[in-house]
Amino acid sequence: MTADVHIIIVSYNTRAELESCLSSLFAAPAASVAGVTVVDNASGDGSPDMVRSRWPSVEVLALETNVGFGAANNVALRTCTQPFALLLNSDTRVPAGAIDTLRSRMTERGAVAAGPKLIDGDGRQEVSFGQMLTPFSEVVQRWRVRAASRPGPSAPARLRKYLAGERFVDWVTGACMLLDVRAASAAGYFDERFFMYEEDVDLCATLRAAGGKVLYTSAAEVVHLRGRSPASAPGEGTSPHYDRSHVAFYEKHAPGWAWWLRLWLRIRGRRVR
């Protein structure tokens, strides 16, 4: 297999998680991986020095300010010389074979973006893909997320079926997203108005609008210890970053609903500036 994938990890004060993520990558090197870049969003925990000390081969881009998830990924994507880029959260652990499988499935299916099956530390599967955001699809997605988080094998059978297999979808999460770099460049990379949240859905929408396909495959599996990063600790629906991105997404893609969303947030005491 050709080494044509460059891994990009954005980190903000996640030293311990970043160290574990990189350890998993180097414990079982993927044949398709040509290099790794860590983009540090002005952390104060010594993450850049830790990476430079333990993994000299890893490129470290230490930013002077926290520019957000999408913008930080863009810094590395704009200089990526490989045809594929794997975006990884620092709170992921990558088992042997996962990256090579994801790359193979994406190229064989002719997709420009792909995401694997994500599981948490207890083995529960995350709902890591979905339909384009609308008020209705959000209600359905929230039900799926709640159902998938139940302990043990108690998720409804129809949800287990939905999460199995492989299919083209509207979006996959940026926590682990393999991108065709040329397609991402043509799409303008991530829209930097989204500091955090919804930037992955937005980019996938732009890729699809240009005729690209977005693939979800359970053939590749990655561990996602969701919420261990300080940047992701506030739950969706309570974070000001989420509210701002949520409104910005609707203003861009479904402006008819944006006013109603602002009203709903105001009723709940959450104003978006």
C-alpha positions in Angstrom: 0.0 0.0 0.0 1.3 3.5 -0.9 2.1 5.8 2.0 -0.1 8.7 0.9 -2.0 9.7 4.0 -0.9 12.6 6.3 -2.4 12.6 9.8 -3.4 16.0 11.3 -4.2 16.3 15.0 -5.5 19.5 16.5 -4.8 19.8 20.2 -5.7 22.3 22.9 -4.5 21.6 26.4 -4.8 17.8 25.9 -1.3 16.7 26.7 -2.2 13.3 28.3 -4.7 12.5 25.6 -2.4 13.6 22.8 0.4 11.5 24.2 -1.9 8.4 24.2 -3.2 9.1 20.7 0.3 9.4 19.3 1.4 6.3 21.2 -1.4 4.3 19.6 -0.4 5.5 16.1 3.3 4.7 16.5 2.6 1.3 18.3 1.1 0.0 15.1 2.3 2.1 12.2 -0.1 2.2 9.2 1.4 1.4 5.8 -0.6 4.2 4.3 0.6 6.9 6.6 3.4 9.2 5.3 3.6 11.6 8.2 1.9 13.2 11.2 1.4 16.9 12.1 0.2 18.2 15.4 -1.4 21.7 15.3 -1.4 23.1 18.8 -3.9 25.8 19.6 -1.8 27.8 22.0 -1.9 25.2 24.8 -0.5 26.1 28.2 0.3 22.5 29.2 3.6 21.9 27.4 2.1 19.7 24.7 4.3 21.0 21.8 7.6 20.3 23.8 6.3 16.9 24.8 5.6 15.9 21.2 9.0 17.3 20.0 10.8 15.3 22.7 9.0 12.0 22.3 8.4 11.9 18.6 10.9 14.0 16.7 9.5 12.9 13.4 6.1 14.5 14.1 5.8 18.0 12.7 4.5 20.5 15.4 2.8 23.7 14.4 2.4 25.7 17.6 -0.1 28.6 17.0 0.1 31.8 19.0 -3.6 31.9 19.7 -6.5 29.4 19.8 -8.0 29.8 16.4 -10.6 27.0 16.7 -10.9 23.5 15.4 -11.6 24.2 11.7 -9.0 27.0 11.3 -6.3 25.0 13.0 -6.9 22.0 10.7 -6.8 24.4 7.7 -3.3 25.5 8.7 -2.0 22.0 8.1 -4.3 21.1 5.2 -3.1 24.1 3.2 0.5 22.8 3.4 -0.3 19.1 3.0 1.6 17.5 0.1 -0.1 14.1 0.3 -3.3 13.3 -1.6 -5.1 12.3 1.6 -5.3 13.8 5.1 -6.7 12.0 8.2 -8.1 14.5 10.7 -7.9 13.0 14.2 -9.1 14.3 17.6 -6.4 14.0 20.3 -8.8 12.0 22.4 -8.8 9.1 19.9 -6.9 5.8 20.0 -6.2 4.1 16.6 -6.0 0.3 16.5 -3.8 -1.5 14.1 -5.2 -1.7 10.6 -7.9 1.0 11.1 -6.3 3.7 8.9 -5.3 1.4 6.1 -8.8 -0.1 6.0 -10.5 3.4 6.0 -8.3 4.6 3.2 -9.0 1.4 1.1 -12.7 1.7 1.6 -12.8 5.4 0.7 -10.8 5.0 -2.5 -12.6 1.8 -3.6 -16.0 3.5 -3.2 -14.9 6.7 -4.9 -15.6 9.0 -1.9 -13.8 12.3 -1.1 -14.4 12.0 2.7 -14.9 9.0 4.9 -15.4 8.2 8.6 -15.0 4.9 10.5 -17.0 3.3 13.3 -16.3 5.1 16.5 -16.6 3.5 19.9 -16.1 4.9 23.4 -13.9 3.5 26.2 -16.7 1.1 27.2 -17.2 -0.3 23.7 -20.4 1.6 23.0 -20.7 2.8 19.4 -21.0 6.5 18.8 -23.4 8.0 16.2 -20.6 9.5 14.2 -22.5 10.3 11.0 -25.9 11.6 9.9 -28.2 13.5 7.6 -27.9 17.1 6.7 -29.0 19.3 9.6 -32.7 20.3 9.6 -35.0 20.7 12.7 -36.4 17.3 11.9 -33.1 15.5 11.3 -31.7 17.0 14.6 -34.6 15.5 16.6 -33.9 12.1 15.1 -30.2 12.4 15.6 -30.6 13.3 19.2 -32.8 10.2 19.7 -30.1 8.1 18.1 -27.3 9.6 20.3 -29.3 9.0 23.5 -30.3 5.4 22.5 -26.7 4.6 21.6 -25.4 5.8 24.9 -27.5 3.3 26.9 -25.3 0.8 28.9 -24.8 -2.7 27.6 -26.4 -4.1 24.5 -29.6 -2.3 25.0 -29.6 0.0 21.9 -32.7 -0.6 19.8 -32.2 -3.2 17.0 -33.1 -0.6 14.3 -30.3 1.6 15.6 -27.8 -1.2 15.7 -28.7 -1.9 12.0 -28.4 1.8 11.2 -24.9 1.9 12.6 -23.7 -1.3 10.9 -22.3 -1.8 7.5 -21.2 0.9 5.0 -23.1 3.6 3.2 -22.9 7.0 1.7 -24.1 9.6 4.2 -24.5 13.4 4.4 -21.7 13.9 6.9 -19.2 12.2 9.1 -17.7 13.6 12.3 -14.4 15.6 12.2 -13.2 13.5 15.2 -11.9 11.1 12.6 -12.3 12.1 9.0 -10.3 11.0 6.0 -10.2 13.7 3.3 -9.3 13.9 -0.3 -7.0 16.9 0.0 -7.6 18.1 -3.6 -11.4 18.0 -3.0 -11.0 19.8 0.3 -8.9 22.5 -1.3 -11.5 23.0 -4.0 -14.2 23.3 -1.3 -12.2 26.0 0.4 -11.3 23.8 3.4 -13.2 24.4 6.6 -15.3 27.5 6.9 -13.6 29.4 9.7 -16.7 31.2 10.9 -17.3 27.9 12.9 -14.9 28.1 15.8 -16.0 24.7 17.1 -19.0 22.4 16.2 -20.8 22.0 12.8 -17.7 22.7 10.8 -17.5 19.0 9.8 -21.2 19.0 8.7 -20.6 22.2 6.7 -17.5 20.9 4.9 -19.2 17.6 4.0 -22.2 19.6 2.6 -19.8 21.7 0.4 -18.1 18.5 -0.8 -21.4 16.9 -1.7 -22.6 20.1 -3.4 -19.5 19.8 -5.7 -20.5 16.2 -6.6 -18.4 14.4 -4.0 -19.5 11.4 -1.9 -19.1 11.0 1.9 -18.7 7.5 3.1 -19.3 5.9 6.5 -17.8 2.4 7.0 -17.9 0.2 10.1 -15.1 -1.9 8.5 -12.6 0.4 10.3 -12.9 1.1 14.0 -11.4 3.8 16.1 -11.8 4.5 19.8 -13.1 8.0 20.7 -12.9 9.0 24.4 -15.4 11.8 23.8 -15.4 14.7 26.2 -12.0 14.2 27.8 -10.6 17.3 26.0 -11.3 20.6 27.9 -12.3 22.0 24.5 -15.1 19.4 24.2 -16.1 19.1 27.8 -19.2 21.4 27.5 -22.0 19.3 26.2 -23.5 20.2 22.8 -26.5 22.3 23.4 -25.0 24.1 26.4 -21.7 25.4 25.0 -21.8 29.0 23.7 -19.5 27.8 20.9 -22.1 25.2 19.9 -24.9 27.8 19.9 -23.0 30.2 17.8 -22.0 27.5 15.3 -25.6 26.2 15.3 -27.0 29.5 14.3 -24.3 30.2 11.8 -24.9 26.9 10.1 -28.6 27.6 9.7 -28.0 31.1 8.5 -25.7 29.7 5.8 -27.7 26.6 4.8 -31.3 27.1 5.9 -31.8 30.8 6.6 -35.6 30.4 6.9 -35.0 28.5 10.1 -32.3 30.7 11.6 -34.8 33.2 13.1 -36.7 30.5 14.8 -33.5 29.0 16.2 -32.5 32.4 17.6 -35.9 32.8 19.2 -35.8 29.3 20.7 -32.4 30.0 22.2 -33.6 33.3 23.6 -36.6 31.7 25.2 -34.1 29.3 26.9 -32.0 32.2 28.1 -29.2 31.7 25.6 -28.5 34.7 23.4 -26.2 34.3 20.4 -24.2 37.4 19.6 
